[in-house]
Amino acid sequence: MGSRALALAQRVMWRQAELVWLRSSSVWWRARCFITVFSHPRLGSELVSDAPVPRSMHAGQLAVSVETVRALVADQFPQWTNLIVEPVSSEGTVNAIFRLGDRLAARFPLQPKELSVAWTFLRSEAEANRELVGRTRFPVPEPVTIGEPGYGYPLPWSIQTWLDGVTATIDDPGGSAKFANDLAEFITDVRAIDTRGRLFSRTGRGGDLRAHDEWVKTCLCRSEGLADVSSLSKIWQKLRDLPRTAPDLMTHGDLVPGNVLVSAGRLAGVLDCGGLGPADPALDLVGAWHLLETGPRRLLQDYLQCDHLEWKRGKAWAFEQALGLVWYYADTNPSMSRIGRRTLDRIMADEDLVE
């Protein structure tokens, strides 16, 4: 049985098992259903051996179980009590994701924070998502509601619409010219949203490159033995002083492979849109380096009509982000670390950085 067929069969059997469990009062039928799944000559062993093991990527990372999610949904949103709850295995680093039925996704922040800060962030995230809905032909999640803390989980959490598709970490679109054009179209759509006078006001990527010197210094120190620190340090010295001339435009802010859905080599949707906001327009050019090989990358540059300065600033933002991915997730999320390495390799191979 192929891996995709196996995954589908596993999901179908688990759905059947959970439906019986939820809807049957018969202990005998419940037991029989799960015994059938686990005694299957192939599926049973795969279900046990391939079950995702929670990873701790952050200090004090919060744990969220399926049982906790079920309890919170049943208590706060009883209309969805009978929906099947499934943990979603992903390379995501900010939220634990659980699928609720076929149309919803519950998102639970992984890092502890002050309760008031958490509420403010989720409300801001929902507002940003609403602002993007309908502004592009590419699907994006729509905010549904925000849940309250409970059952041992200490923070508010959110529910969004579910988007079908495979992330670019699984289905690599790097060589697809059509995907490059789709991505450029999405960036153009986002830039066309009115800033309404808003300016960049965050502390992350999107403002002054030199404000990230300390972070880059930390990353270089932590990357000893993982990357060519001497060469990377020289690259940052070339990139950090690039001047900023363009006014703020609206940006997605995090066009990494895990936030991009792909189907048949085309852009099928964009996730994690809560960071939508005004910033250096070069910020969304990180997608050119995280997602595309040389040929398609040039197509995206041509589509967006980027001048030389804007293009290099996009490279700088991609460099700053990738440098952190390599060491921070080297042990806890190797897939993210590999994404960072690939991006740095692309940047180091770029002719603009060769003396």
C-alpha positions in Angstrom: 0.0 0.0 0.0 1.4 3.4 -1.0 2.0 6.1 1.6 -0.9 8.3 0.5 -3.3 5.4 0.3 -2.2 4.2 3.7 -2.7 7.6 5.2 -6.2 7.8 3.7 -7.1 4.4 5.0 -5.8 5.2 8.4 -7.9 8.3 8.5 -11.0 6.6 7.3 -10.7 3.8 9.9 -9.9 6.3 12.7 -13.0 8.3 11.7 -15.1 5.2 11.8 -13.8 4.3 15.2 -14.3 7.7 16.7 -17.8 8.0 15.3 -18.7 4.7 17.0 -17.2 5.9 20.2 -19.0 9.2 20.2 -22.4 8.0 19.0 -22.7 4.5 20.6 -23.6 3.8 24.2 -22.5 0.2 23.7 -19.2 -0.6 25.3 -19.0 -3.8 23.2 -19.4 -1.9 19.9 -16.8 0.7 21.0 -14.2 -2.0 21.9 -14.9 -4.0 18.7 -14.3 -0.9 16.5 -10.9 -0.1 18.0 -9.9 -3.8 18.1 -10.6 -4.0 14.4 -8.4 -1.0 13.7 -5.4 -2.1 15.7 -5.6 -5.8 14.7 -5.5 -4.9 10.9 -2.3 -6.5 9.6 -0.8 -3.3 8.2 -2.8 -0.4 9.6 -2.6 -1.4 13.3 1.2 -1.4 13.4 1.4 1.8 11.3 -1.1 3.6 13.5 1.0 2.8 16.6 4.5 3.3 15.2 3.7 6.5 13.2 1.8 8.3 15.9 3.2 11.8 16.2 5.4 12.4 19.2 5.0 15.9 20.7 8.2 18.0 20.4 9.3 20.7 22.8 10.6 23.5 20.7 10.4 26.3 23.2 11.2 26.9 26.8 8.0 26.2 28.9 6.2 25.0 25.8 2.5 24.2 26.5 1.1 20.7 26.0 -2.3 20.2 24.4 -4.0 16.9 24.2 -6.8 15.7 22.0 -8.8 15.1 25.2 -8.3 18.7 26.3 -9.4 20.0 22.9 -12.5 17.8 22.9 -13.4 19.0 26.4 -12.9 22.7 25.6 -15.0 22.4 22.4 -17.8 20.5 24.1 -17.9 23.0 27.0 -17.7 26.2 25.0 -19.1 25.3 21.6 -21.6 22.5 22.1 -22.8 22.8 18.5 -19.5 21.1 17.5 -19.4 18.4 20.2 -19.8 15.6 17.7 -17.1 16.7 15.4 -14.1 14.5 15.1 -10.9 16.0 16.6 -7.7 15.1 14.9 -4.2 16.4 15.7 -2.5 17.9 12.6 1.2 16.9 12.2 3.0 19.9 10.8 6.3 21.8 10.9 4.5 24.7 12.6 6.3 26.3 15.5 3.7 28.7 16.9 0.5 26.7 17.4 -0.7 23.2 18.0 -3.3 22.5 15.3 -6.3 20.2 15.6 -8.8 19.6 12.8 -12.5 19.8 13.9 -14.6 17.8 11.4 -14.1 18.6 7.8 -14.4 22.4 7.9 -12.7 23.8 11.0 -9.3 24.0 12.6 -8.5 24.8 16.3 -5.2 26.6 17.0 -3.6 26.5 20.4 -0.6 28.8 21.0 2.4 26.8 22.2 4.4 29.5 24.1 3.3 30.8 27.5 2.4 34.5 27.7 0.5 37.0 29.8 -3.2 36.4 29.5 -4.0 39.9 28.4 -1.2 39.7 25.7 -2.6 36.4 24.4 -6.1 37.8 24.1 -4.9 40.9 22.3 -2.8 38.9 19.9 -5.6 36.5 19.0 -8.0 39.4 18.4 -5.5 41.2 16.3 -4.8 37.9 14.3 -8.5 37.5 13.6 -8.8 41.1 12.5 -5.9 40.7 10.1 -7.4 37.5 8.7 -10.7 39.2 8.1 -8.9 42.0 6.2 -7.4 39.6 3.8 -10.4 37.5 3.1 -11.8 38.3 -0.3 -8.8 40.4 -1.4 -7.1 37.6 -3.3 -8.4 34.6 -5.4 -6.2 32.3 -3.3 -7.9 30.7 -0.3 -6.9 31.9 3.2 -8.3 30.8 6.5 -11.3 32.8 7.8 -11.6 33.4 11.6 -14.6 31.8 13.3 -14.3 32.3 17.0 -12.0 32.5 20.0 -12.1 30.1 22.9 -11.3 30.7 26.5 -8.7 28.9 28.7 -9.8 25.8 30.6 -9.2 22.1 31.4 -5.5 22.8 32.1 -4.8 24.9 29.1 -4.0 28.4 30.3 -4.5 30.6 27.2 -7.2 31.6 24.8 -7.3 29.7 21.5 -8.9 30.2 18.2 -10.9 28.4 15.5 -10.5 29.1 11.8 -11.9 27.5 8.7 -9.9 24.6 7.4 -8.1 24.7 4.1 -7.4 21.6 2.1 -4.0 21.1 0.5 -0.5 20.0 1.1 2.2 22.4 2.4 5.2 23.3 0.4 7.4 21.4 2.9 5.8 18.2 1.5 5.1 19.1 -2.1 8.1 21.3 -3.1 7.1 23.9 -5.8 10.6 25.3 -6.1 10.9 24.5 -9.8 7.4 25.6 -10.9 7.1 28.7 -13.0 3.4 28.7 -12.6 3.8 28.6 -8.8 6.2 31.5 -9.0 3.6 33.5 -10.9 0.9 32.6 -8.4 3.0 33.7 -5.5 3.8 36.9 -7.2 0.1 37.5 -7.8 -0.6 36.9 -4.1 2.1 39.3 -3.0 0.6 41.9 -5.5 -2.9 41.3 -4.1 -1.7 41.9 -0.5 0.2 45.0 -1.5 -2.9 46.4 -3.0 -4.7 46.5 0.4 -5.0 50.0 1.8 -2.7 50.6 4.7 -5.2 53.2 5.9 -2.3 55.3 7.2 -0.9 52.6 9.3 2.9 52.2 9.6 5.2 49.4 10.6 5.2 49.3 14.4 6.3 45.8 15.4 9.7 44.6 16.7 10.1 41.7 14.2 11.1 41.6 10.6 9.8 44.4 8.3 11.4 47.6 9.6 15.1 48.5 10.0 17.5 45.7 9.1 20.2 47.0 11.5 17.8 46.6 14.4 18.4 42.8 14.0 22.2 43.0 14.5 22.1 41.5 18.0 19.8 38.6 16.8 22.1 37.9 13.9 25.1 37.9 16.2 23.4 35.4 18.5 22.5 33.2 15.6 26.0 33.2 14.2 27.4 32.2 17.7 24.9 29.4 18.0 25.6 28.2 14.4 29.2 27.2 15.0 29.6 23.7 13.7 26.3 23.9 11.8 27.1 26.4 9.1 30.0 28.5 7.6 29.8 31.2 10.2 32.6 33.3 8.7 31.0 33.5 5.2 27.5 34.2 6.7 28.9 37.0 8.8 30.4 38.6 5.8 27.0 38.3 4.0 25.2 40.1 6.8 27.6 42.9 6.7 26.8 43.5 3.1 23.0 43.2 3.7 22.5 45.1 6.9 23.3 48.6 5.5 20.9 48.4 2.5 18.9 51.7 2.6 15.2 51.8 2.8 13.5 54.1 0.3 10.0 52.5 -0.4 7.0 53.4 1.8 5.3 50.7 3.9 2.9 48.5 2.0 0.7 45.6 3.3 2.6 42.3 3.7 1.7 38.8 4.7 5.0 38.7 6.7 5.8 35.0 6.9 5.8 33.3 3.4 7.7 30.2 4.5 7.0 26.7 3.1 4.8 25.6 6.0 2.5 28.5 5.4 1.9 27.8 1.7 -0.4 25.2 0.3 0.4 23.6 -3.0 -1.6 21.5 -5.5 -0.3 20.3 -8.9 2.6 22.8 -8.8 0.3 25.8 -8.2 -0.4 27.9 -5.2 -3.5 26.4 -3.5 -3.8 28.6 -0.4 -1.9 30.6 2.2 -1.9 30.0 5.9 -1.0 32.0 9.1 -2.2 35.4 7.8 -2.5 36.9 11.2 0.7 38.9 10.7 -0.8 40.9 7.8 0.1 44.5 8.2 2.2 47.4 6.9 5.9 46.8 6.5 8.9 47.1 4.2 7.4 45.8 0.9 10.6 43.7 0.5 9.5 41.6 3.4 7.3 39.2 1.4 10.2 38.6 -1.0 11.4 36.1 1.6 9.2 33.7 -0.3 11.4 33.9 -3.3 14.3 32.5 -1.3 12.4 30.1 0.9 10.3 28.6 -1.9 11.9 29.0 -5.3 14.8 27.8 -7.3 16.8 30.3 -9.5 14.6 30.2 -12.7 11.2 30.6 -11.0 12.7 33.2 -8.6 13.7 35.4 -11.5 10.2 35.1 -12.9 8.8 36.3 -9.6 11.2 39.2 -9.6 10.2 40.2 -13.1 6.4 39.9 -12.3 6.8 42.2 -9.3 9.1 44.5 -11.2 11.4 44.7 -8.2 14.3 47.1 -8.5 17.7 46.0 -7.4 17.5 47.5 -3.9 14.1 46.1 -3.0 15.3 42.7 -4.3 18.4 42.7 -2.1 16.4 43.8 1.0 14.1 40.9 0.4 17.2 38.7 0.4 18.3 40.3 3.6 15.0 39.5 5.4 15.2 35.9 4.2 18.7 35.7 5.4 17.8 37.0 8.9 14.9 34.5 9.2 16.7 31.5 7.8 19.8 32.0 10.0 17.5 31.6 13.1 15.8 28.5 11.8 19.1 26.6 11.3 20.2 26.5 14.9 17.0 27.1 16.9 15.3 24.1 15.4 18.3 21.8 14.7 17.2 19.2 17.3 13.5 20.0 18.0 12.2 20.6 14.4 14.8 19.3 11.9 12.5 20.1 8.9 12.4 23.8 9.8 16.2 23.7 10.3 16.6 22.2 6.8 14.4 24.9 5.3 16.7 27.5 6.8 19.8 25.7 5.5 18.3 25.6 2.0 17.5 29.3 2.0 21.0 30.2 3.1 22.5 28.0 0.4 20.4 29.8 -2.2 21.5 33.2 -0.9 25.2 32.2 -0.7 25.0 31.0 -4.3 23.5 34.2 -5.5 25.7 36.1 -7.9 24.9 39.5 -6.3 26.9 38.4 -3.2 30.0 37.3 -5.0 32.8 39.8 -4.9 
